[in-house]
Amino acid sequence: MKNIGIILAGGIGSRFGGDTPKQYVTIFGKEMLWYSVEAFRSAKRVDDLIIVVDENQMREGRIAREYGVVTVQGGATRNHSFKNALDYIAAHHPDCEKIIENNAACPMITSALIDEFLEKLDDYDYVNACYKITDALGSYRDRVADREDFYLIQAPDAYRFPLLYQFFDPASKLCHPAHQLPLSAKEYRYFGYDDNYKVTYPHDLRIVEVLMERRAAEQNDGK
C-alpha cells in the first residue's frame, strides 16, 4: 500500500502580481516550490510525489526535469487540478492507501509534519491543519458570530485515498476536499502547526523569511 504526496503548483498568483508565479519566486536562493519538494522527499512515509503544474510548465517540462518528479497538468479550477492528480494516482498507483496534499505557496511544511499526518490516517479518514480564530468574527448573515464555533483550515491536508476518490467531485462549489466527504468520515483536527504561512502577496515573502530564520535559530539552540 502506497502513500502519495501531491503539491499544487499550477496557480497563476493573480493577487501576487509580477511576471513570475509566486511558487517560482526565490526565498533564500531557492524556489518556493523547492521547500515543499524537499519536505516530501525527506518524509519517511511518502512513497511517491506528484506536482500539479499549469499548461505552460507541463509543455516546457522544466519542473519534471529539474526536480525529477512526475508532473500532472492542472485544470481550470483548483478542484479540477486536484482531480487530475487523483485520477493520475488511481490510474498509476491502484494500491495507494493515503495521500497528503500541500499548496506550493505554503513553504513552511516539514517532513516530520508530513509523516505525522500520514500516521494519523491509521486511525482517521482525513486530517486537517486547523487554527483557532483569535480575533472577533463577523458574519454577512447574522450580526453576531461566535468564534468558538469556527476554526480556520490551511494546507496541508491528508486523506485515505479510496474514500476521497469515491466522493470528490471537481464540479463542486466546495473548495476544500474534506468538505465533500460524508459526515460519517472521521476527522482529526491538527492544531500544532504553529508557523504555517501561505504566501499571497509580495510582502508575505519577508514574513516567511522571518519564520524560516526563527525556526533555524530554534533548531540551532536545541542542538
N, C-alpha and C positions, 0 to 999 in steps of 0.2 A: 504494500500500500504506500502510495507516494504523497508527499506534501509539496505543493507548488506555490511559489511566490509570484505575485503579479505587481508590477509597477506601472501605474498610469502616467504616461508622459506624452500624451498626444494633444494637450491643450495648447491654445494659441496665446493665452495670457493677455486678454484684451485689456484688463484693468491694470496690468503691469506696464504695458506700453513698450515702446522701443522696437528695434528690428529683430531682436533675438528672443524667442520664447523663454520664459523665466527658468524652465527646467534645464536650460543650457547655459545660463549665465554662471560665472565662476564665484565661488566662495573659498577664500584662501587657496586660490590657484586650481581648484577642482570644480568641474561642472556640478551644479546642484544635483543632477541625476546620479552622479558618481557616489554620493553618500548613501543613497538607498541601495544601489547595486552592491556596494561594499558590505553593508549590513546584511543583506540577504545571502551573499556569498560566504560570509563568516558564520552564519547561523548553522548550528549543528543539525537542526531538524528539517531543513529545507533541502529537497532533492533536486529541484529544478526551478528555473526562473524565466519569466516571460515579461517582456516590456512592450506595452502598447504605445505605438508612435503614430504620428499623423501621416497622411498620404505622401508628402514630400520626403520625409525621413524614411519611409518604407521603400520608396523608389530609389532614393540615394544610397541607402544601406549603411550609412556611417555608424549608427548605433550598434547594429549587429556585428560589424567588423571590429570596431574599437573595443566593445565590451564583451565580445564573444558570447552573445546571448541570442535566444530566439526572439524575434520581434513579430508583433501582430498589428495589423493596421487598425486604427481606431475608426469609430463611426461618427455620425453627425452629432451625437449627444454622448454624455458620459455613460449613460446606461447602455447605449449601443456599443460603445468602446469596450465596456466591461463584458458585455455579452459575447463580443468577438473573442475575448480572451477565454471565457468559459467554454465556448464552442471549440476552440483550439484544444483546450485541455481534454474535453470529452472525446475528441477525435484521436488525439495522440497519447493521452495518458488515461485510458479507461480504468486504471487501477488507482486513480487519485482519490485519496480519502479526505484531505484537508487542504484548504487554500488560505492564504493571507494576502491582502492587498494593501498597498501604500500609494499615496499620491507623491509623485516626484517633487512636488512643491513643499513636501514635509521632510526635510533632510535630516532631522534630529533622531530618526529611528535608529535603533541599535540591534545587533544580533541577539543579545540577551532578551530583549523585549519580544522579538520575533519568536524565539524558542519558547518563551513563556506563554504567548498567545496560543501557539500550536499545542502546547502541553495542556492548556485549559480545555481544548477541544476533546480531550479524552472523556470529559465529564459534562461538557456543554455542547450545544448545537452551534453557537456563534459567540464571538467575543467582540465587544465594542470598547474603544478607548473613550472614556467618559470624563466629564469635567463638571464640577459644581459651578453654579451661577452665583457670583458674589455681588453683583450689582442689582439694583431694582429692575424688575421685569415689567415691560408694558405689553399690552395686547390691543390689536386693532378692533377686536370684537367686544372685549369686556374692559371696564375701567380699571379693575384690579386683577392682577395675575400673581399668584403665589409662586415665587421662585423655587420653593421646596418641591413643587410638583414637576419640575423640569430639570433636565441636565443637558449639557452640550455633548455632541459626538464629533470626533475627528478621526481621520485615518491614523493608524492602521485599523483594520477590522478583519476578523478571521471567521471561517465557516467550515462546517462539514460539507464537502463539495456535493455529494449526491442530493442532499436536501436543498441546498441553494439552487442547484441546477434545475431541480424539479419545479421550483416556484418562481424563479427570476424571470420577469417579463421586461424586455428592453423598452417597450412602449408605455410602461407605467409612468405616471406623473410623479411617483415617489422617487426621490433622488438618492436614498440610502438603501443599499441592498437588503439590510436586515429588516427593514420595514415591510418587505414583501413576504417575509416568512410567516407561517401560520402562528397564531397566538400560543399554540401548544409548544413551539420551539423554545428550548431552554437557553436563556441569555446569561452571559457573565459580563458584568459591568466592571471594567478595569479603570480604577481611579488613580493609579500610581504613576502615570506618565506625565510628570510634572513640567518638563521643559520642552514639550512638543510645541512646534510653531509652524504655521502654514504661511509661506511667502505669497503675498497677494500684490503688494505694491513695492516699488524700488526701495523705499526706506526700510522695508522689512528685512532686507539683506543684512543691514547693520545689526538689527536685533538678533538675527540668527548667529552672526559672528560673535556677539557678546555671549550668547548662550553656549556656543561651542568653546569659547575661551574659558568660561566658568566651569564647564564640565571637565575640560582638560586640566584645569587647576585643581579641581576636587580630586581627580584621579591621581594626580601627582602627589597631593597631600596624603592620600590614602596609602601610598607605597611605603 
